[in-house]
């Protein structure tokens, strides 16, 4: 149902994670935790709210991480 969520921070991911990368990881997480690939209509709102919350938390985490020994800009 759900493949492993990839690491989104440099240097594992070349460059910075995009909003699409972050949302895809959040969607995978919510799918795995909920056990639903796609929610039924009566669960869609709470499912999407969870994806949004996980995406925001992920962006905040990535924005606050200090990656030591990283070469290049950033």
C-alpha positions in Angstrom: 0.0 0.0 0.0 2.7 2.5 0.9 6.3 2.6 -0.1 9.0 4.0 2.2 8.9 7.7 2.5 12.1 9.1 1.1 14.4 11.4 3.0 13.8 15.0 2.0 16.8 16.8 3.4 20.1 17.5 1.6 22.4 15.9 0.9 20.2 12.8 0.4 17.8 14.8 -1.8 19.8 16.9 -4.2 18.7 20.5 -3.6 15.8 21.6 -1.4 12.6 19.6 -1.1 9.8 21.2 -3.1 6.2 21.7 -1.8 5.2 18.8 -4.0 7.9 16.5 -2.4 6.7 17.5 1.0 3.0 17.0 0.2 3.7 13.6 -1.4 5.5 12.4 1.8 2.7 13.7 3.9 0.1 11.9 1.8 2.1 8.6 2.1 2.3 9.1 5.9 -1.4 9.7 6.3 -2.3 6.8 4.0 -0.1 4.5 6.0 -1.4 5.6 9.4 -5.0 5.6 8.3 -4.9 2.4 6.4 -6.7 4.0 3.5 -5.2 4.7 0.0 -8.1 7.1 -0.7 -10.7 8.1 1.9 -14.4 7.6 1.6 -16.4 10.7 1.0 -17.3 11.0 4.7 -13.6 10.9 5.7 -12.2 13.1 2.9 -12.2 16.3 4.9 -10.4 14.9 8.0 -8.0 13.0 5.7 -7.0 16.1 3.7 -6.7 18.2 6.9 -4.3 15.6 8.2 -2.2 15.7 5.0 -2.1 19.5 5.3 -1.0 19.3 9.0 1.7 16.8 8.3 3.0 18.8 5.3 3.2 22.0 7.4 5.0 20.1 10.2 7.4 18.6 7.7 8.2 21.9 6.1 8.8 23.4 9.5 11.1 20.5 10.4 13.1 20.8 7.2 13.3 24.6 7.5 14.7 24.3 11.0 17.2 21.5 10.5 20.9 22.3 10.6 22.8 20.0 8.3 26.4 20.1 9.3 29.2 19.4 6.8 27.0 20.3 3.9 28.7 21.8 0.9 27.2 24.4 -1.4 24.7 27.2 -0.7 22.2 26.8 2.1 
